């Protein structure tokens, strides 16, 4: 069996190529939203069912009824033909015309020495024309001419009877099932009403799912979702309740961590302050200066560690002028002697956590100032995204190291000189803040050489 399966596998793969191709095309053409897909799930069976009913049942019913009505009308005409041939005593056929009109509902006239009109082209699709032609040929079997085209309520039939022509006008309803259109109208109308009701109910069921997704996205980006409440079906309510419980647990954990960090920071800063006081009482010697530098380094490292561990979750989002924020970051860098330029395009008002985002940009700018002489800040707000580039003219970073530098405490310098390279937390803090806003920080090569740090967040 395995040998047969291995031999048949290429054939099966070749047969599945069209199926996979069609499947990929359908997957690409299908809508991606749950609401649109649910509508397709509802509408498609209804359309298929209506099509099958209209084609199978209605077409058979239409054809059968039309065939029987046409046969009955032709049977009456055949009886009139037999009367004309059997009783030719009346030269004007007055009694036959009266009987046909009173009893059969047919308007009949006999015209002598009149040839049949030339045959007209038959309609492409006409049940009435084909049914009448077939029944006249079967029951009467004489030369005939019929006219079923047009919007008239009458159908004209002419039959050659030797040296005279029988002209019959019958109501279209006598020969044709004309109530089928009414049935189709009611069928389509009721289907549209049911679809409208189904769409309205489906929209009410999809809305809680969309609100849950929006609330999760807002929470991931640090925005409040105060008006969110569990709604909808039981399963959606369970998912909403689970999300709210998860959010509360995360908020409690963050609050506990912030409280713990505040206590640790207070205790360590107390010890460092005691060190500073003790050093201030000592005589100024090279050893004391070295110890004071060590205390300053410890203070700086402590601030960096606490800044990395603390995410300032309590800071609310606010509409912020990004152009002004870039100017403040650039001015702070210029104040310490760096060459920084900035520009901004688009709407400057963006909803962010301003202090956090300013710290993200400051970390990127100070990292660029540490390795380059000229820094350029360029911001763009367009197409629902805020993109800020921080370019420097430094040596840059190898492509293989561009992701590694975002790891906490990772530094590129081998000597790990704290005075030159900091604590290795500037870039991780910047990425953490950007990701909290729903975006990211990436590194690439600057257009003029050096390194480009790009902050991209939805706005």
C-alpha positions as CSV (number, residue, x, y, z in Angstrom):
1,X,0.0,0.0,0.0
2,X,2.8,2.4,0.8
3,X,4.5,1.7,-2.5
4,X,1.2,2.3,-4.4
5,X,0.7,5.5,-2.4
6,X,4.1,6.8,-3.2
7,X,3.6,6.1,-6.9
8,X,0.2,7.8,-6.9
9,X,1.3,10.8,-5.0
10,X,2.6,12.7,-8.1
11,X,-0.7,12.1,-9.9
12,X,-2.7,13.3,-6.9
13,X,-0.6,16.4,-6.6
14,X,-1.1,17.2,-10.3
15,X,-4.9,16.7,-9.9
16,X,-4.9,19.0,-6.9
17,X,-3.1,21.9,-8.6
18,X,-6.3,23.4,-10.1
19,X,-8.1,22.9,-6.8
20,X,-5.3,24.7,-4.9
21,X,-5.2,27.5,-7.5
22,X,-8.9,28.1,-7.3
23,X,-8.7,27.9,-3.5
24,X,-6.0,30.6,-3.3
25,X,-7.9,32.8,-5.6
26,X,-11.1,32.4,-3.6
27,X,-9.3,33.0,-0.4
28,X,-7.8,36.2,-1.8
29,X,-11.1,37.4,-3.1
30,X,-13.1,36.6,0.1
31,X,-13.7,39.5,2.6
32,X,-11.6,39.4,5.7
33,X,-14.1,40.8,8.2
34,X,-16.4,38.5,10.3
35,X,-19.5,40.6,9.5
36,X,-19.0,40.3,5.7
37,X,-18.2,36.5,5.9
38,X,-21.3,35.9,8.1
39,X,-23.4,37.7,5.5
40,X,-22.0,35.5,2.8
41,X,-22.8,32.4,4.9
42,X,-26.4,33.6,5.2
43,X,-27.0,34.9,1.7
44,X,-25.3,32.2,-0.3
45,X,-27.6,29.3,0.8
46,X,-30.7,31.5,0.2
47,X,-29.6,32.5,-3.3
48,X,-28.7,28.9,-4.2
49,X,-32.1,27.6,-2.8
50,X,-34.0,30.3,-4.7
51,X,-32.2,29.5,-7.9
52,X,-32.8,25.8,-7.6
53,X,-36.5,26.4,-6.8
54,X,-36.9,28.8,-9.7
55,X,-35.2,26.5,-12.2
56,X,-36.4,23.1,-11.1
57,X,-39.8,23.7,-9.8
58,X,-40.9,26.8,-11.5
59,X,-39.5,25.8,-14.9
60,X,-41.2,22.5,-14.8
61,X,-44.4,24.0,-13.5
62,X,-44.4,26.8,-16.0
63,X,-43.6,24.4,-18.9
64,X,-46.3,21.8,-17.8
65,X,-49.1,24.3,-17.3
66,X,-48.3,26.2,-20.6
67,X,-48.2,22.9,-22.4
68,X,-51.6,21.9,-21.1
69,X,-53.2,25.2,-21.8
70,X,-51.8,25.3,-25.3
71,X,-53.1,21.8,-25.9
72,X,-56.6,22.7,-24.7
73,X,-56.7,25.8,-26.9
74,X,-55.5,23.9,-30.0
75,X,-58.1,21.2,-29.2
76,X,-60.8,23.8,-29.4
77,X,-59.4,25.2,-32.7
78,X,-59.3,21.6,-34.0
79,X,-62.9,21.2,-33.2
80,X,-63.7,24.4,-35.1
81,X,-61.7,23.2,-38.1
82,X,-63.7,19.9,-38.0
83,X,-67.0,21.8,-37.9
84,X,-66.0,23.9,-40.9
85,X,-65.0,20.9,-42.9
86,X,-68.1,18.8,-41.8
87,X,-70.8,21.5,-42.1
88,X,-69.9,23.8,-45.1
89,X,-73.6,24.7,-45.7
90,X,-73.3,28.1,-44.1
91,X,-71.2,30.1,-46.5
92,X,-70.4,32.8,-43.8
93,X,-69.9,30.3,-40.9
94,X,-72.0,32.5,-38.7
95,X,-73.1,29.8,-36.3
96,X,-69.6,28.4,-35.9
97,X,-68.2,31.9,-35.2
98,X,-70.9,32.5,-32.6
99,X,-70.3,29.1,-30.9
100,X,-66.6,29.7,-30.8
101,X,-67.0,33.1,-29.2
102,X,-69.7,32.3,-26.7
103,X,-68.6,28.8,-25.7
104,X,-64.9,28.7,-26.3
105,X,-63.9,32.3,-25.8
106,X,-62.2,32.5,-29.2
107,X,-62.6,35.2,-31.8
108,X,-62.9,33.4,-35.2
109,X,-63.1,34.6,-38.7
110,X,-62.8,32.8,-42.1
111,X,-61.3,34.7,-45.0
112,X,-61.4,33.1,-48.5
113,X,-58.5,33.2,-51.0
114,X,-56.0,34.7,-48.5
115,X,-52.5,33.2,-48.3
116,X,-50.6,32.8,-45.0
117,X,-48.2,35.6,-44.1
118,X,-44.5,34.8,-44.5
119,X,-43.0,33.0,-41.5
120,X,-41.4,35.3,-39.0
121,X,-38.3,34.4,-37.0
122,X,-39.1,32.5,-33.9
123,X,-38.3,33.9,-30.5
124,X,-35.0,32.6,-29.0
125,X,-36.8,31.3,-25.8
126,X,-40.6,31.1,-25.8
127,X,-42.5,28.3,-24.2
128,X,-45.8,29.5,-25.7
129,X,-44.5,29.5,-29.3
130,X,-42.9,26.1,-29.1
131,X,-45.9,24.6,-27.3
132,X,-48.5,26.0,-29.8
133,X,-46.5,25.0,-32.8
134,X,-46.1,21.4,-31.5
135,X,-49.7,21.0,-30.6
136,X,-51.0,22.5,-33.9
137,X,-48.7,20.2,-35.9
138,X,-49.9,17.1,-33.8
139,X,-53.7,17.8,-33.6
140,X,-54.5,19.7,-36.8
141,X,-51.6,18.9,-39.1
142,X,-52.3,21.7,-41.6
143,X,-50.2,24.8,-42.7
144,X,-50.4,27.4,-40.0
145,X,-48.9,30.8,-38.9
146,X,-48.9,32.1,-35.3
147,X,-47.9,35.4,-33.7
148,X,-47.0,35.2,-30.0
149,X,-44.6,38.1,-29.9
150,X,-45.4,41.4,-28.4
151,X,-47.1,42.7,-25.3
152,X,-50.6,42.2,-26.6
153,X,-53.1,40.1,-24.5
154,X,-54.1,38.2,-27.6
155,X,-52.4,35.4,-29.6
156,X,-53.2,35.2,-33.3
157,X,-53.3,31.8,-35.1
158,X,-54.0,31.3,-38.8
159,X,-54.6,27.9,-40.4
160,X,-54.8,27.2,-44.1
161,X,-58.0,25.3,-45.0
162,X,-57.7,24.7,-48.7
163,X,-59.0,27.8,-50.4
164,X,-59.7,29.7,-47.2
165,X,-57.8,30.7,-44.0
166,X,-59.1,30.3,-40.5
167,X,-58.1,33.3,-38.3
168,X,-58.3,32.8,-34.5
169,X,-57.6,35.3,-31.8
170,X,-57.2,33.7,-28.3
171,X,-56.5,35.4,-25.0
172,X,-52.9,34.9,-23.9
173,X,-54.0,33.7,-20.5
174,X,-55.8,30.8,-22.3
175,X,-52.6,29.4,-23.7
176,X,-49.9,30.6,-21.2
177,X,-49.2,30.3,-17.5
178,X,-49.0,34.0,-16.7
179,X,-49.1,33.8,-12.9
180,X,-45.6,32.5,-12.5
181,X,-44.1,36.0,-12.5
182,X,-46.3,36.8,-9.5
183,X,-45.0,33.8,-7.6
184,X,-41.4,34.7,-8.4
185,X,-42.1,38.3,-7.3
186,X,-43.4,37.2,-4.0
187,X,-40.6,34.7,-3.5
188,X,-37.9,37.3,-4.2
189,X,-39.7,39.9,-2.1
190,X,-40.1,37.7,1.0
191,X,-36.4,36.6,0.6
192,X,-35.3,40.2,0.6
193,X,-37.4,40.9,3.8
194,X,-36.0,37.9,5.5
195,X,-32.4,38.9,4.5
196,X,-32.9,42.4,5.9
197,X,-34.1,41.0,9.2
198,X,-31.2,38.5,9.3
199,X,-28.7,41.2,8.5
200,X,-30.1,43.4,11.3
201,X,-29.9,40.6,13.8
202,X,-26.5,39.6,12.6
203,X,-25.2,43.1,12.9
204,X,-26.3,43.2,16.5
205,X,-24.5,40.0,17.2
206,X,-21.3,41.1,15.5
207,X,-21.1,44.5,17.2
208,X,-20.2,43.1,20.7
209,X,-17.3,41.2,19.1
210,X,-16.1,44.4,17.4
211,X,-16.4,46.3,20.7
212,X,-14.4,43.5,22.5
213,X,-11.7,43.8,19.8
214,X,-11.6,47.6,20.1
215,X,-11.4,47.4,23.9
216,X,-8.5,44.9,23.7
217,X,-6.7,47.1,21.2
218,X,-7.2,50.2,23.4
219,X,-5.9,48.4,26.4
220,X,-2.8,47.2,24.5
221,X,-2.1,50.8,23.5
222,X,-2.6,52.1,27.0
223,X,-6.0,53.8,26.3
224,X,-8.9,53.6,28.6
225,X,-12.1,51.7,27.6
226,X,-14.4,52.9,30.3
227,X,-17.7,52.4,28.5
228,X,-17.0,48.7,27.6
229,X,-19.5,46.2,29.0
230,X,-20.2,42.5,28.2
231,X,-22.9,42.3,25.6
232,X,-24.2,39.8,23.0
233,X,-24.4,36.1,23.0
234,X,-23.4,33.9,26.0
235,X,-20.0,33.0,24.4
236,X,-19.2,36.6,23.6
237,X,-20.2,37.7,27.2
238,X,-17.8,35.0,28.6
239,X,-15.0,36.2,26.4
240,X,-15.7,39.8,27.4
241,X,-15.8,38.9,31.1
242,X,-12.5,37.0,30.8
243,X,-10.9,40.0,29.1
244,X,-12.1,42.3,31.8
245,X,-10.8,39.9,34.5
246,X,-7.5,39.7,32.7
247,X,-7.2,43.4,32.5
248,X,-7.9,43.8,36.2
249,X,-5.3,41.2,37.1
250,X,-2.7,43.0,34.8
251,X,-3.5,46.3,36.4
252,X,-3.2,44.9,39.9
253,X,0.1,43.3,39.0
254,X,1.4,46.5,37.6
255,X,0.2,48.5,40.6
256,X,1.9,46.0,42.9
257,X,5.1,46.2,40.9
258,X,5.1,50.0,40.9
259,X,4.6,50.0,44.7
260,X,7.5,47.6,45.2
261,X,9.7,49.6,42.9
262,X,8.9,52.8,44.7
263,X,9.9,51.1,48.0
264,X,13.1,49.7,46.5
265,X,13.9,53.1,45.0
266,X,13.4,54.9,48.3
267,X,15.6,52.5,50.2
268,X,18.4,52.5,47.7
269,X,18.3,56.3,47.3
270,X,18.5,56.6,51.1
271,X,21.7,54.5,51.1
272,X,23.2,56.5,48.2
273,X,22.4,59.8,50.0
274,X,24.2,58.5,53.1
275,X,27.2,57.7,50.9
276,X,27.1,61.2,49.5
277,X,27.0,62.8,53.0
278,X,29.9,60.6,54.2
279,X,31.9,61.5,51.1
280,X,31.2,65.2,51.6
281,X,32.7,65.0,55.1
282,X,36.0,63.5,53.8
283,X,38.9,65.4,52.5
284,X,39.0,65.9,48.7
285,X,41.5,63.3,47.5
286,X,41.7,61.3,44.3
287,X,40.2,58.3,46.1
288,X,37.2,60.4,47.3
289,X,36.6,61.8,43.8
290,X,36.7,58.2,42.4
291,X,34.2,57.1,45.0
292,X,32.0,60.0,44.2
293,X,32.0,59.1,40.6
294,X,31.1,55.5,41.5
295,X,28.2,56.8,43.6
296,X,27.0,59.0,40.6
297,X,27.3,55.9,38.3
298,X,25.3,53.9,40.8
299,X,22.6,56.6,41.0
300,X,22.5,56.8,37.2
301,X,22.2,53.0,36.8
302,X,19.5,52.8,39.5
303,X,17.5,55.5,37.7
304,X,17.9,53.5,34.4
305,X,16.9,50.2,35.9
306,X,13.8,51.7,37.5
307,X,12.9,53.5,34.3
308,X,13.1,50.2,32.4
309,X,11.1,48.3,35.0
310,X,8.5,51.0,35.4
311,X,6.1,51.7,32.5
312,X,4.2,54.7,33.9
313,X,0.9,52.9,33.4
314,X,-0.9,55.5,35.3
315,X,-0.2,58.2,32.8
316,X,-3.3,58.8,30.7
317,X,-3.3,59.3,26.9
318,X,-3.8,62.9,25.7
319,X,-4.0,64.8,22.5
320,X,-0.4,66.0,22.0
321,X,1.3,68.3,19.5
322,X,4.1,66.1,18.1
323,X,5.8,69.0,16.3
324,X,6.2,70.8,19.7
325,X,7.3,67.6,21.3
326,X,10.0,67.1,18.7
327,X,11.1,70.7,19.2
328,X,11.5,70.2,22.9
329,X,13.5,67.0,22.4
330,X,15.8,68.7,19.9
331,X,16.2,71.7,22.2
332,X,17.2,69.5,25.1
333,X,19.9,67.9,23.0
334,X,21.1,71.2,21.7
335,X,21.4,72.5,25.3
336,X,24.1,69.9,26.0
337,X,26.0,70.8,22.9
338,X,24.7,68.6,20.1
339,X,23.7,69.6,16.6
340,X,20.1,68.6,16.1
341,X,17.5,69.6,13.5
342,X,13.9,68.7,13.2
343,X,10.9,69.0,10.9
344,X,7.3,67.6,10.8
345,X,4.7,66.9,8.1
346,X,1.0,66.3,8.5
347,X,-1.5,66.9,11.4
348,X,0.6,67.4,14.5
349,X,-2.1,66.4,17.0
350,X,-1.8,62.7,18.0
351,X,-3.3,60.9,21.0
352,X,-0.4,59.5,23.0
353,X,1.1,59.3,26.5
354,X,3.2,62.4,26.2
355,X,5.8,61.9,28.9
356,X,6.4,58.3,27.9
357,X,6.6,59.1,24.2
358,X,9.0,62.0,24.9
359,X,11.2,59.7,26.9
360,X,11.2,57.3,24.0
361,X,12.3,60.0,21.5
362,X,14.9,61.4,24.0
363,X,16.5,58.0,24.4
364,X,16.8,57.6,20.7
365,X,18.2,61.1,20.2
366,X,20.7,60.7,23.0
367,X,21.8,57.4,21.6
368,X,22.3,59.1,18.2
369,X,24.2,62.0,19.9
370,X,26.5,59.5,21.6
371,X,27.7,58.1,18.3
372,X,27.2,61.0,15.8
373,X,27.8,64.7,15.4
374,X,24.8,65.8,13.4
375,X,21.3,64.5,14.2
376,X,18.1,64.9,12.1
377,X,14.6,64.4,13.4
378,X,11.9,63.9,10.8
379,X,8.2,63.2,11.6
380,X,5.3,62.3,9.3
381,X,1.6,61.8,10.3
382,X,-0.3,60.3,7.4
383,X,-2.6,57.3,6.5
384,X,-3.3,56.6,10.2
385,X,0.3,56.2,11.3
386,X,2.8,58.5,13.0
387,X,6.4,57.8,11.8
388,X,9.4,59.6,13.3
389,X,13.0,59.0,11.9
390,X,16.1,59.8,14.0
391,X,19.1,59.9,11.7
392,X,22.7,60.3,12.8
393,X,26.0,60.4,10.9
394,X,27.9,58.0,13.1
395,X,29.4,54.6,12.3
396,X,26.1,52.8,12.4
397,X,25.4,49.3,13.5
398,X,25.9,46.0,11.6
399,X,22.7,44.5,10.3
400,X,23.3,41.4,12.4
401,X,23.4,43.4,15.6
402,X,20.4,45.7,15.0
403,X,18.0,43.4,16.9
404,X,20.4,42.4,19.6
405,X,20.8,46.1,20.8
406,X,17.2,46.0,21.9
407,X,18.0,43.4,24.6
408,X,18.2,44.8,28.1
409,X,21.8,45.6,29.3
410,X,23.3,44.7,25.8
411,X,26.1,47.1,24.7
412,X,28.2,46.9,21.6
413,X,31.4,48.1,23.2
414,X,33.6,45.3,24.4
415,X,35.0,47.3,27.3
416,X,31.5,48.0,28.7
417,X,32.6,51.5,29.6
418,X,29.6,53.0,31.5
419,X,30.8,56.5,30.9
420,X,30.5,56.0,27.1
421,X,27.8,53.5,26.6
422,X,25.4,54.0,29.4
423,X,23.5,51.1,31.0
424,X,22.3,49.5,27.8
425,X,18.6,50.3,28.6
426,X,18.0,53.3,26.3
427,X,16.9,51.4,23.2
428,X,14.9,48.7,25.1
429,X,13.0,51.4,27.0
430,X,12.3,53.2,23.7
431,X,11.0,50.0,22.0
432,X,8.9,49.1,25.1
433,X,7.2,52.5,25.0
434,X,6.6,52.3,21.3
435,X,5.1,48.8,21.6
436,X,2.9,49.9,24.4
437,X,1.5,52.5,22.0
438,X,0.8,49.7,19.5
439,X,3.8,50.4,17.3
440,X,7.5,49.5,17.2
441,X,11.1,50.9,16.9
442,X,13.3,49.6,14.1
443,X,16.9,50.3,13.1
444,X,18.2,50.7,9.5
445,X,20.8,52.5,7.6
446,X,20.4,56.3,7.3
447,X,20.1,57.8,3.8
448,X,23.3,59.8,4.4
449,X,25.2,57.1,6.2
450,X,25.1,56.3,9.9
451,X,22.1,54.8,11.7
452,X,18.3,55.5,11.4
453,X,16.0,54.7,14.2
454,X,12.3,54.7,13.2
455,X,9.4,55.0,15.6
456,X,6.1,53.9,14.0
457,X,2.8,53.9,16.0
458,X,-0.9,54.0,14.9
459,X,-2.4,57.4,15.3
